[in-house]
Amino acid sequence: MNTNSFFLFITYKNLIMKRRELLKYAAVLPIGTDIATYLIAPAGVTKTTTAKRDLIKELGLRSFINAAGTYTAMTASLMHDEVIETIKEAGKYFVMLDDVQDKVGEKIAELCHAEAATVTAGCWSALVLGTAGVLTGMDMKKVSQLPNVTGMKSEVIVQKGHNTGYVHALTNTGASIVEIETLDELENAINDKTAMMWFLNCNAPFGKIMHEEWVAVAKKHKIPTMIDMAADVPPASNLWKYNELGFDLVCVSGGKAMKGPQSAGILMGKKELIAAARLSAPPRGGNIGRGMKVNKEEILGMYVAVEKYINMDHDAELKAWEAKIDVIKSAASTVNGVITEITVPPIANHTPTLSITWDVAKVKIDNKDLVVKLRNGSPSIEVMPNKTGINITVFMLRDGEEKIVAKRIKEELAIVAS
């Protein structure tokens, strides 16, 4: 027997022995057990398959069809499958947090036509960290000093029509708000304590100074500007519009129409301001932003969400929304006394919105009672009340859910219609 024949004989003999051993082990395994499961398990360890848990059901949580919109209390949007898969895969690796922010920041900045970007713990965090970066610059002593703003420029100018509860994100840094209305008041308010000029995009119609003029005044006086456009996509072009318009910092939510992680947001803008903002962000400690942690999974998931959102077919998406909202409108309109109207908000949540109202003499139900009936029905449906009726949006509906919403609304209104 030559050498090759000898090795073939030995290999064949070993295979025969292994087959006999497998048959012997299979005889004592529990009925239905896959032998392969035992083959890939480490020595001395029995690999078992864990049943998939439904924690929503297990914990008795109410899930619902979201015909209301991307409200934080309703957990905003559902992440794209690609985002979920990214988060799942990223959880298998250790990487340095700053490295992830560096690489993802470069990619998002490129997509959004900004000098730099960083993923934050929601839009609120972007506001806080961005303001902190303006106040401190790269001075680590000032970073550790916040919210004590002694020795810093710390006044933020805000238009009266923009002065809402969101300014608390700015004052969390220790900054103070200076409210103005007119262009003359703006010019008079600027002094050597002025740190920044802040613009709330969704409230632009309630201010007397529009974007271009706001930025022009700031540039004339060399004052940084920040715009809060939390829920102001679509259109996707808003992701770069305000960078190109000249705002120094742009803040946006990640978990709304873009369908990224709900707890993620984006701060983008001038390179030096983003670098300064990150000094107050994790993984660094001893600062006001330590609690605003964003994990690697969220950072990578946010990148995938932005990339997917920018590159999707938005015309097709709009047509799908219009078709869905027409299904609900047509069903509700069949009830005597019901009035329907489709509008599109001019800025925030810029998607088709259906208003359903009714003649209370013909449809005897209070709008709040209708909201509760839809909520307590099966399946549960969330809508938003307006002054006299309800509002429906469809951009958070999954395919087919518009038919369920249409049927349930028609049923509830028909019951109380005369």
DOVEX-109207 format. One record per residue (C-alpha): residue number from 1; residue in three letters; x, y, z. Coordinates in steps of 0.25 Angstrom, whole numbers, plus 5000, padded with zeros to 4 digits. Example, Ala and Ser with C-alpha at 12.3 -4.5 7.8 and 13.67 -1.06 7.14 Angstrom:
% residues 2
pos;code;u;v;w
1;ALA;5049;4982;5031
2;SER;5055;4996;5029
END
This chain:
% residues 418
pos;code;u;v;w
1;MET;5000;5000;5000
2;ASN;5006;5013;4996
3;THR;5006;5026;5005
4;ASN;4994;5032;4998
5;SER;4986;5019;4999
6;PHE;4989;5018;5014
7;PHE;4984;5032;5017
8;LEU;4971;5030;5009
9;PHE;4969;5017;5017
10;ILE;4971;5024;5030
11;THR;4962;5035;5027
12;TYR;4951;5025;5022
13;LYS;4953;5017;5035
14;ASN;4951;5030;5043
15;LEU;4939;5034;5036
16;ILE;4933;5020;5038
17;MET;4936;5021;5053
18;LYS;4930;5035;5054
19;ARG;4917;5031;5047
20;ARG;4916;5020;5057
21;GLU;4918;5029;5069
22;LEU;4908;5039;5064
23;LEU;4898;5028;5062
24;LYS;4901;5023;5077
25;TYR;4899;5038;5082
26;ALA;4886;5040;5074
27;ALA;4880;5028;5081
28;VAL;4881;5035;5094
29;LEU;4877;5049;5090
30;PRO;4863;5054;5093
31;ILE;4853;5052;5082
32;GLY;4853;5063;5072
33;THR;4867;5068;5075
34;ASP;4876;5072;5064
35;ILE;4889;5065;5064
36;ALA;4896;5077;5058
37;THR;4892;5085;5070
38;TYR;4901;5076;5078
39;LEU;4913;5076;5068
40;ILE;4915;5091;5068
41;ALA;4914;5093;5083
42;PRO;4926;5095;5091
43;ALA;4931;5082;5099
44;GLY;4923;5080;5111
45;VAL;4912;5090;5107
46;THR;4899;5086;5102
47;LYS;4894;5097;5092
48;THR;4879;5099;5093
49;THR;4870;5108;5085
50;THR;4863;5119;5092
51;ALA;4849;5122;5088
52;LYS;4847;5136;5083
53;ARG;4840;5145;5094
54;ASP;4829;5155;5091
55;LEU;4832;5165;5102
56;ILE;4821;5174;5097
57;LYS;4811;5163;5100
58;GLU;4818;5157;5112
59;LEU;4818;5171;5119
60;GLY;4804;5174;5116
61;LEU;4808;5186;5108
62;ARG;4797;5192;5098
63;SER;4802;5193;5084
64;PHE;4795;5202;5074
65;ILE;4793;5206;5060
66;ASN;4800;5220;5059
67;ALA;4791;5229;5051
68;ALA;4795;5241;5060
69;GLY;4809;5244;5056
70;THR;4823;5244;5061
71;TYR;4821;5248;5075
72;THR;4831;5245;5086
73;ALA;4821;5239;5095
74;MET;4816;5230;5085
75;THR;4831;5225;5082
76;ALA;4832;5234;5070
77;SER;4834;5225;5057
78;LEU;4838;5210;5054
79;MET;4852;5208;5050
80;HIS;4855;5203;5036
81;ASP;4859;5188;5035
82;GLU;4873;5193;5031
83;VAL;4875;5201;5043
84;ILE;4870;5190;5052
85;GLU;4880;5180;5046
86;THR;4891;5191;5047
87;ILE;4888;5192;5062
88;LYS;4888;5177;5064
89;GLU;4901;5175;5056
90;ALA;4908;5186;5063
91;GLY;4905;5180;5077
92;LYS;4915;5169;5074
93;TYR;4927;5178;5074
94;PHE;4935;5186;5083
95;VAL;4940;5199;5076
96;MET;4945;5213;5082
97;LEU;4933;5222;5083
98;ASP;4941;5234;5078
99;ASP;4945;5226;5066
100;VAL;4930;5223;5062
101;GLN;4926;5238;5064
102;ASP;4938;5242;5055
103;LYS;4935;5233;5044
104;VAL;4920;5234;5044
105;GLY;4921;5249;5046
106;GLU;4929;5250;5033
107;LYS;4919;5242;5026
108;ILE;4907;5250;5031
109;ALA;4914;5263;5028
110;GLU;4916;5259;5014
111;LEU;4902;5255;5012
112;CYS;4896;5268;5018
113;HIS;4906;5278;5012
114;ALA;4912;5282;5025
115;GLU;4926;5283;5030
116;ALA;4925;5274;5041
117;ALA;4914;5266;5049
118;THR;4912;5257;5061
119;VAL;4901;5248;5066
120;THR;4894;5253;5079
121;ALA;4884;5248;5089
122;GLY;4872;5254;5081
123;CYS;4870;5268;5076
124;TRP;4870;5273;5090
125;SER;4884;5268;5093
126;ALA;4888;5275;5080
127;LEU;4883;5288;5085
128;VAL;4890;5287;5098
129;LEU;4903;5282;5093
130;GLY;4903;5292;5082
131;THR;4901;5303;5091
132;ALA;4911;5298;5101
133;GLY;4921;5298;5089
134;VAL;4918;5312;5086
135;LEU;4920;5317;5100
136;THR;4933;5309;5103
137;GLY;4940;5308;5090
138;MET;4952;5298;5092
139;ASP;4955;5303;5106
140;MET;4954;5291;5116
141;LYS;4953;5299;5128
142;LYS;4941;5306;5123
143;VAL;4935;5292;5119
144;SER;4936;5287;5133
145;GLN;4931;5300;5138
146;LEU;4917;5300;5131
147;PRO;4906;5303;5135
148;ASN;4914;5314;5142
149;VAL;4916;5324;5131
150;THR;4925;5334;5138
151;GLY;4935;5340;5129
152;MET;4928;5335;5116
153;LYS;4919;5342;5106
154;SER;4905;5335;5110
155;GLU;4894;5343;5104
156;VAL;4885;5336;5093
157;ILE;4876;5345;5085
158;VAL;4863;5339;5081
159;GLN;4851;5344;5074
160;LYS;4838;5346;5082
161;GLY;4830;5337;5073
162;HIS;4841;5326;5075
163;ASN;4842;5327;5090
164;THR;4836;5314;5094
165;GLY;4839;5303;5104
166;TYR;4850;5298;5095
167;VAL;4859;5309;5100
168;HIS;4861;5301;5112
169;ALA;4871;5293;5105
170;LEU;4879;5306;5103
171;THR;4878;5311;5117
172;ASN;4882;5297;5122
173;THR;4896;5302;5119
174;GLY;4895;5314;5127
175;ALA;4892;5323;5116
176;SER;4881;5334;5117
177;ILE;4871;5337;5107
178;VAL;4869;5351;5101
179;GLU;4856;5353;5094
180;ILE;4854;5362;5082
181;GLU;4843;5364;5071
182;THR;4848;5374;5061
183;LEU;4861;5376;5053
184;ASP;4864;5389;5060
185;GLU;4862;5382;5074
186;LEU;4871;5371;5069
187;GLU;4882;5381;5065
188;ASN;4880;5388;5079
189;ALA;4881;5375;5086
190;ILE;4895;5371;5081
191;ASN;4906;5374;5091
192;ASP;4919;5368;5096
193;LYS;4911;5358;5104
194;THR;4904;5352;5092
195;ALA;4908;5338;5090
196;MET;4898;5333;5079
197;MET;4886;5335;5071
198;TRP;4875;5324;5071
199;PHE;4865;5321;5061
200;LEU;4853;5311;5063
201;ASN;4850;5307;5049
202;CYS;4835;5302;5051
203;ASN;4832;5315;5057
204;ALA;4838;5323;5046
205;PRO;4824;5329;5042
206;PHE;4822;5334;5056
207;GLY;4835;5343;5055
208;LYS;4837;5356;5048
209;ILE;4851;5353;5043
210;MET;4853;5341;5033
211;HIS;4864;5332;5031
212;GLU;4873;5340;5021
213;GLU;4872;5353;5029
214;TRP;4875;5346;5042
215;VAL;4887;5340;5037
216;ALA;4892;5352;5030
217;VAL;4891;5361;5043
218;ALA;4899;5350;5050
219;LYS;4910;5349;5040
220;LYS;4911;5364;5040
221;HIS;4914;5364;5055
222;LYS;4921;5351;5055
223;ILE;4911;5344;5064
224;PRO;4909;5328;5062
225;THR;4895;5324;5058
226;MET;4887;5311;5062
227;ILE;4875;5306;5056
228;ASP;4865;5296;5062
229;MET;4859;5288;5051
230;ALA;4855;5276;5059
231;ALA;4843;5270;5052
232;ASP;4845;5278;5039
233;VAL;4848;5267;5029
234;PRO;4842;5264;5019
235;PRO;4846;5270;5010
236;ALA;4860;5263;5010
237;SER;4866;5275;5005
238;ASN;4864;5282;5018
239;LEU;4876;5273;5023
240;TRP;4885;5282;5015
241;LYS;4877;5295;5012
242;TYR;4880;5302;5025
243;ASN;4895;5298;5025
244;GLU;4896;5304;5011
245;LEU;4888;5316;5016
246;GLY;4899;5319;5025
247;PHE;4894;5315;5039
248;ASP;4906;5311;5047
249;LEU;4899;5300;5055
250;VAL;4887;5291;5050
251;CYS;4880;5282;5060
252;VAL;4870;5271;5055
253;SER;4863;5259;5061
254;GLY;4867;5245;5056
255;GLY;4855;5237;5060
256;LYS;4844;5244;5053
257;ALA;4842;5243;5038
258;MET;4856;5238;5036
259;LYS;4852;5226;5044
260;GLY;4865;5225;5051
261;PRO;4867;5222;5066
262;GLN;4857;5230;5074
263;SER;4867;5234;5084
264;ALA;4877;5239;5074
265;GLY;4879;5253;5067
266;ILE;4889;5261;5059
267;LEU;4897;5273;5062
268;MET;4904;5278;5049
269;GLY;4910;5291;5044
270;LYS;4924;5298;5045
271;LYS;4936;5289;5048
272;GLU;4941;5296;5060
273;LEU;4928;5297;5067
274;ILE;4925;5283;5065
275;ALA;4939;5280;5071
276;ALA;4935;5289;5083
277;ALA;4922;5283;5085
278;ARG;4928;5269;5086
279;LEU;4936;5273;5098
280;SER;4923;5274;5106
281;ALA;4919;5260;5101
282;PRO;4922;5246;5105
283;PRO;4931;5239;5106
284;ARG;4937;5251;5113
285;GLY;4932;5253;5127
286;GLY;4932;5265;5137
287;ASN;4923;5273;5128
288;ILE;4908;5276;5126
289;GLY;4906;5266;5115
290;ARG;4911;5253;5121
291;GLY;4897;5248;5123
292;MET;4895;5250;5108
293;LYS;4901;5237;5104
294;VAL;4899;5231;5090
295;ASN;4904;5217;5088
296;LYS;4911;5211;5076
297;GLU;4899;5204;5071
298;GLU;4890;5217;5071
299;ILE;4902;5225;5064
300;LEU;4903;5215;5053
301;GLY;4888;5213;5052
302;MET;4886;5228;5050
303;TYR;4896;5228;5039
304;VAL;4889;5217;5032
305;ALA;4875;5224;5034
306;VAL;4881;5237;5028
307;GLU;4887;5230;5016
308;LYS;4874;5222;5013
309;TYR;4865;5234;5015
310;ILE;4873;5243;5006
311;ASN;4874;5233;4995
312;MET;4859;5228;4995
313;ASP;4849;5231;4985
314;HIS;4841;5242;4991
315;ASP;4832;5244;4980
316;ALA;4827;5230;4981
317;GLU;4826;5232;4996
318;LEU;4817;5244;4995
319;LYS;4808;5236;4985
320;ALA;4807;5225;4995
321;TRP;4803;5235;5006
322;GLU;4793;5241;4997
323;ALA;4786;5228;4994
324;LYS;4786;5224;5008
325;ILE;4780;5237;5013
326;ASP;4769;5236;5002
327;VAL;4765;5223;5007
328;ILE;4762;5228;5020
329;LYS;4756;5241;5015
330;SER;4746;5233;5006
331;ALA;4741;5224;5017
332;ALA;4739;5235;5027
333;SER;4732;5244;5016
334;THR;4721;5234;5015
335;VAL;4715;5237;5028
336;ASN;4705;5248;5028
337;GLY;4709;5260;5035
338;VAL;4724;5258;5034
339;ILE;4734;5268;5028
340;THR;4748;5264;5023
341;GLU;4759;5273;5018
342;ILE;4774;5269;5014
343;THR;4785;5279;5017
344;VAL;4800;5279;5018
345;PRO;4806;5286;5030
346;PRO;4816;5297;5024
347;ILE;4828;5293;5032
348;ALA;4829;5282;5043
349;ASN;4823;5269;5040
350;HIS;4821;5273;5025
351;THR;4812;5261;5021
352;PRO;4798;5260;5017
353;THR;4789;5262;5029
354;LEU;4774;5258;5029
355;SER;4764;5267;5038
356;ILE;4751;5260;5041
357;THR;4740;5268;5047
358;TRP;4725;5267;5048
359;ASP;4712;5274;5050
360;VAL;4709;5271;5065
361;ALA;4694;5271;5062
362;LYS;4696;5259;5052
363;VAL;4708;5252;5058
364;LYS;4706;5252;5073
365;ILE;4720;5249;5079
366;ASP;4730;5258;5085
367;ASN;4744;5257;5078
368;LYS;4751;5253;5091
369;ASP;4741;5242;5093
370;LEU;4744;5237;5079
371;VAL;4759;5237;5082
372;VAL;4757;5228;5094
373;LYS;4748;5219;5086
374;LEU;4758;5217;5075
375;ARG;4769;5215;5086
376;ASN;4761;5205;5093
377;GLY;4756;5197;5081
378;SER;4763;5185;5075
379;PRO;4772;5188;5069
380;SER;4776;5200;5077
381;ILE;4778;5213;5068
382;GLU;4784;5226;5072
383;VAL;4779;5239;5066
384;MET;4780;5253;5070
385;PRO;4769;5262;5074
386;ASN;4767;5276;5068
387;LYS;4758;5287;5072
388;THR;4745;5280;5068
389;GLY;4749;5267;5062
390;ILE;4761;5258;5060
391;ASN;4774;5259;5051
392;ILE;4780;5247;5044
393;THR;4794;5245;5038
394;VAL;4798;5233;5030
395;PHE;4813;5234;5029
396;MET;4815;5225;5041
397;LEU;4804;5214;5036
398;ARG;4809;5201;5031
399;ASP;4803;5196;5018
400;GLY;4789;5192;5019
401;GLU;4787;5199;5033
402;GLU;4780;5210;5025
403;LYS;4768;5201;5022
404;ILE;4767;5197;5037
405;VAL;4767;5212;5041
406;ALA;4757;5215;5031
407;LYS;4748;5204;5035
408;ARG;4748;5207;5050
409;ILE;4746;5222;5048
410;LYS;4734;5220;5039
411;GLU;4728;5210;5049
412;GLU;4730;5219;5061
413;LEU;4724;5231;5054
414;ALA;4713;5223;5047
415;ILE;4708;5218;5061
416;VAL;4705;5232;5066
417;ALA;4700;5238;5053
418;SER;4686;5241;5051
END
